[in-house]
Amino acid sequence: MHATPAREPRAPDEPAFTHALRVYYEDTDAGGVVYYANYLRWFERARTEAIRSLGFGQAELARTHGILFVVAEAHVRYRRPARLDDELLIETSLGPRGGSFVTFLQRARRGADVLCEGECKVACVDAASLRPVRIPSVLDPLFAAAPPTEPEPR
């Protein structure tokens, strides 16, 4: 499987990034339906690949910028089941952004069917202390499409 960034410019409802995957036996429960927690794994993988497609690997960010991205909140809505051997697309777009966080809006699709959708608020933290820090300006191009949100409480 490979991940491909969408072309620019995008239509307003077009995802910023898509990641293709296939459902394997290990992803399913005894009934052959995808186990619910796997959508969170796939959303994480798609966010990581979206960042990597723009030239920023997670290990590099920790090593050269001293930061990590950690999930602070996750909200998931399950709509339809995925099953063994289904080919899925995980779509990732940017939602609200603050000084130390960004929200990713994600969907799992099988063809035109939305199977699962979610929001993940991801915080930028210092790699050593794990305390929130501002997203470094070097990453501004990465999150430029994210709409601003209210200032964060101190």
C-alpha positions in Angstrom: 0.0 0.0 0.0 1.1 3.6 -0.6 0.0 6.9 0.6 -0.5 9.8 -1.9 -1.0 13.4 -1.1 -3.9 15.0 -2.9 -3.1 17.5 -5.8 -3.4 21.2 -5.2 -5.7 23.1 -5.3 -8.4 21.0 -3.6 -12.2 21.3 -3.7 -13.5 22.4 -0.3 -14.8 18.9 0.6 -11.8 17.0 -0.8 -9.4 15.5 1.8 -5.9 16.9 2.2 -4.4 13.4 2.2 -5.6 9.8 1.5 -4.0 6.6 2.7 -5.0 3.3 1.2 -5.2 0.0 3.1 -6.7 -3.4 3.0 -8.5 -5.1 5.9 -6.6 -8.3 6.9 -7.8 -11.2 9.0 -5.9 -9.8 12.0 -8.0 -6.7 11.8 -11.3 -8.5 12.3 -13.3 -10.0 15.1 -14.8 -13.5 15.2 -17.6 -12.4 12.9 -15.2 -11.1 10.2 -16.0 -7.4 11.0 -13.3 -4.9 11.7 -12.6 -4.5 15.4 -13.6 -1.0 16.4 -10.2 0.1 17.9 -8.5 -0.6 14.5 -10.0 2.6 13.1 -8.0 4.6 15.6 -4.8 2.7 14.5 -5.6 3.4 10.9 -6.3 7.1 11.6 -2.9 7.3 13.5 -1.1 5.7 10.5 -2.8 8.1 8.1 -1.8 11.2 10.1 1.8 9.9 10.3 1.9 9.3 6.6 0.4 12.7 5.9 3.1 14.4 7.9 5.8 12.2 6.3 4.5 13.1 2.8 5.3 16.7 3.5 8.9 15.8 4.5 8.5 15.5 8.3 9.1 12.1 9.9 8.1 11.7 13.6 11.5 10.5 14.6 13.2 13.5 12.9 10.8 15.9 14.6 11.8 14.4 18.0 15.5 14.4 17.1 15.9 17.8 15.4 13.2 19.9 17.0 12.7 18.1 20.3 9.0 17.7 19.9 6.4 14.9 19.7 2.8 14.9 18.7 0.4 13.1 21.1 -3.3 12.6 20.9 -5.1 14.7 23.5 -8.7 13.9 22.4 -10.3 11.5 20.0 -14.0 11.4 19.0 -15.1 8.5 16.7 -18.4 7.8 15.0 -19.0 4.3 13.6 -21.4 4.2 10.7 -21.0 0.9 8.8 -18.8 -2.1 9.3 -15.7 -2.9 7.3 -15.0 -6.5 6.6 -12.2 -8.9 5.7 -10.4 -8.0 2.4 -12.2 -4.6 2.0 -10.1 -1.9 0.4 -10.3 1.3 2.4 -9.2 4.9 2.0 -8.4 6.8 5.1 -9.0 10.5 4.4 -7.3 13.2 6.5 -8.0 16.9 6.6 -7.1 19.7 9.0 -9.5 21.2 11.5 -8.9 23.9 14.0 -5.4 24.8 15.1 -4.1 26.5 18.2 -0.6 27.4 19.3 0.3 23.9 20.6 -2.3 21.7 18.9 -4.0 20.8 15.6 -7.2 18.9 15.0 -7.3 16.2 12.3 -10.6 15.3 10.7 -10.6 11.8 9.4 -12.8 9.3 7.6 -12.6 5.7 6.6 -14.3 5.0 3.3 -15.0 1.9 1.2 -15.9 3.4 -2.1 -18.5 6.0 -1.6 -19.5 4.6 1.8 -18.3 6.4 4.9 -17.7 3.6 7.5 -16.2 5.6 10.3 -15.3 9.3 10.9 -13.5 11.0 13.7 -11.6 14.0 15.1 -8.3 13.8 16.8 -6.9 16.7 18.6 -3.1 16.3 18.6 -0.9 18.3 21.0 2.7 19.3 20.4 4.8 18.4 23.4 8.4 18.8 24.4 10.1 15.4 23.8 11.9 15.4 27.2 9.3 16.9 29.6 6.1 15.9 27.7 4.7 19.4 28.4 2.8 21.3 25.7 4.9 23.6 23.6 4.1 25.8 20.6 4.2 24.1 17.3 7.6 25.2 15.8 7.3 27.8 13.0 9.2 25.4 10.7 6.0 23.4 10.6 3.8 26.4 9.6 3.6 25.2 5.9 2.4 21.8 7.2 -0.5 23.2 9.1 -1.2 26.4 7.1 -4.6 25.1 5.9 -5.8 24.5 9.5 -8.3 27.2 10.5 -7.4 29.1 13.6 -9.3 28.5 16.8 -9.8 30.3 20.1 -6.6 31.0 22.1 -5.7 28.2 24.4 -6.2 28.8 28.2 -3.1 29.1 30.2 
